[in-house]
Amino acid sequence: MTRVNDSYQHLKAGYLFPEIGRRVRAFSEQHPAATVIRLGIGDVTEPLAPAIVAAMRAAVDELGQRETFRGYGPEQGYDFLLDAIREHDYAARGVTLGRDEIFVSDGGKCDGGNLQELFAPDAKIAVTDPVYPVYVDSNVMAGRGGPVGPDGRHPGLLYLPATAENRFVPAPPTEHADVVYLCSPNNPTGAVATHAQLAAWVAWARANDALLVFDAAYEAYLTDPSLPRSIYEIPGATECAVELRSFSKRAGFTGVRCAFLVVPRGLVGRTSLGQQVSLNAMWARRHTTKFNGASYVVQRGAAAVYTPEGKAETRAQIDFYMENARLLREGLAASGLAVFGGEHAPYLWIATPGGAPSWDFFDRLLAEAHLVGTPGAGFGPSGEGYFRLSAFNSRANVEEAVRRLARMFAAR
């Protein structure tokens, strides 16, 4: 019999979103007449922007002609997309990057999970808590977590509680950590780190020879232009941080799949013998060995996001989702719930009434209002007592959800 990786046995029983799906299916089978509105998983609902569709159709036509057919592309990404990213996402914010510092992929989730392959088996990993589950689970799979304890934490990881008291943006730790995962705008809390807060993290990372993994998948949802969209807006960050970006939420690519990871040339790590090595070179080796590149059609679609038409059309979609977030935020507050987020991110972070366990609130919301959200406990121990709702839905569903919430809490 094949020996297996024991670390998989240290994962919690089920990944968060499949468990939500299981409970919703069971409820629907028992109540077939109920119309369930899903405000849980953060999947987009609006169709691809016309500029993106047109670019992808033209790319398909190219592949249908011998003269313009393309096979394997460059694993790191086509120059036309790399240059669009450099110009619009970074140069426009005063950040200079080279083509060889950007790696196009098929998803930020994949990059976030795969990046840990660069870290030593005994590297100390720190995560904010609550946290996007992939950061934790991928490191547990790699053997850095250990069996989950009675407090819901893996003893091998360092948890940095994000609470209402620190406005859901933890300060750098006093304990040692080799790698810290940060996300701003944050999933699940919707919180945003300021320039000063990110500057403190960069200063800490440089002083402690640590690496920051900065997830900026939701940067397009920032409504305040003074807030940082990239960790590289902070001086010194190119020496201590990688950055995850995605087209999933900014352009509706959840089913199309395209993202990129920035690994600056100046980033270095050290081997067990103390030798300095380039993290950029290591990731390039990993990326080109295990990935054949995002498809040409998809990359043409991603490049269209940066055209004047693409910018306007995707901006309108983001504004649509943020209007949904406003309606939910105001409706939740009117129902007497304490709500956070929803101003610079498509997620609303709700304190459960009376501090009820988040899975209990999930079941209650489903049973009484036929609404689906995400229990905060699924994002980590500090998420207990909170609940996440997503603004990704139709306007009609959001308005109906607000009405149902009002009726549910008015009856109490």
Residue, then its C-alpha position, 0 to 999 in steps of 0.5 A: m500500500t502506498r504511504v501517504n502524506d500524514s499532514y493531510q490528516h491534520l486538516k480540519a474535517g472538511y473545507l469550508f465551502p463544501e460544508i456550506g454546500r452540503r448543508v444547503r443541499a440538505f435544507s433544499e431537499q427538506h424544503p423544496a419550495a424554499t427559494v434560497i438566496r446565496l450570499g456565501i461564496g464570493d463568486v461573481t454574478e455579472p457576465l463578462a464585460p463586452a470588451i473582454v468577450a470581444a478580445m477573447r472571440a478575436a483570440v479564438d479566431e486567431l487560433g482557428q487560422r494557420e497563420t495566427f495559430r499559437g501553441y505553447g505560450p511563454e510560461q510566465g505570460y505574454d508580453f502584451l499582458l505583462d506590459a499592461i499590468r506593469e503600466h496600469d497596475y503599477a507604473a500608474r501608482g509610482v511602482t516600477l516592475g520588470r516583466d520578469e518580476i510578474f508571473v501570470s497564472d490561472g488563479g490567485k488561489c493556486d498561487g497562494g497555495n503553491l507559494q509555500e513550496l518555496f519555504a523551508p519545512d520548518a519555516k514559521i508561518a504567521v496568518t491573520d485570524p480570521v483568514y482565507p483558508v487556503y493560507v492555512d490549509s496549504n501550509v498544514m498540508a506541507g507539514r507546518g501546522g500539526p494536528v489542530g488543537p482544542d482551540g481550533r488552531h494548528p500549533g505550528l502556526l502563529y495566529l494574529p487575531a484580527t478583532a474589532e478592537n484593532r479594526f481587524v488589522p493586526a499589528p506585527p507580532t513580537e514573536h518570530a515568524d519567517v512568513v506572514y500572510l496579509c490580505s487587504p482589502n481583507n477577505p473575510t472581514g472587508a478591512v483595509a490596511t492604511h499606508a501607515q499600517l503597511a509601512a509598519w509591516v514592511a519595517w518589521a519584515r525588513a528588520n526580521d528578515a521575514l517575507l510578507v505574502f500580500d494578497a491584493a485580490y480585491e484592490a479594485y474595490l477600494t473607494d478611497p484613492s488615498l488607500p494603498r492598492s499595492i504593498y509596493e507603494i511602501p518604500g522597501a517593500t520590494e525587498c520583503a514582499v510578494e504580491l498576489r493579484s487576480f482578475s476573478k473579482r475585478a473582471g469576473f474571471t472566476g470561471v475564466r481563470c487568470a491571475f498573477l504573482v509579483v516576485p521582485r528580483g531583490l527578494v532573497g531567502r537563505t538555505s539551511l547552510g546560510q547561502q542567499v538565494s533569489l526567490n524570484a529565480m526559485w519561483a521562476r524555476r517552480h512556475t516554469t516546471k509545473f505550469n505551462g502558462a495561462s491560455y492565449v485566449v484568457q490572456r487576451g481577455a485579461a489584457a482587454v481589462y486595461t483598455p479604455e472600454g475594459k476599464a469603464e465596463t469592469r468599473a461599472q460592474i465593481d460599482f454595481y457590486m459595491e452598491n449591493a454592499r451598501l444596500l446590505r450594510e444599511g439593511l443589516a444595520a437597520s435590523g440592529l446588527a453590528v456590521f463591518g466592511g462593505e465600504h472598500a470590499p464586497y464582503l460584510w462582516i457581521a457580529t452574530p446576535g448575542g455572540a451566537p456560534s457562527w454555524d448556529f447563526f448559519d442554520r438559523l439564517l437558512a431556516e428563517a430567512h432562506l439566506v446563505g452566508t459564511p460562518g466566521a468560524g470557518f475562517g479561523p478561531s477569531g472568526e467565531g461570533y461573526f458571519r460573512l455576507s457577500a455582495f456578489n449577487s443580482r440587485a433583485n436578490v440583494e433587495e429581497a435579502v434585505r427585506r427577509l432580514a428585516r422581517m426576521f429580526a422584526a419578529r424577535 
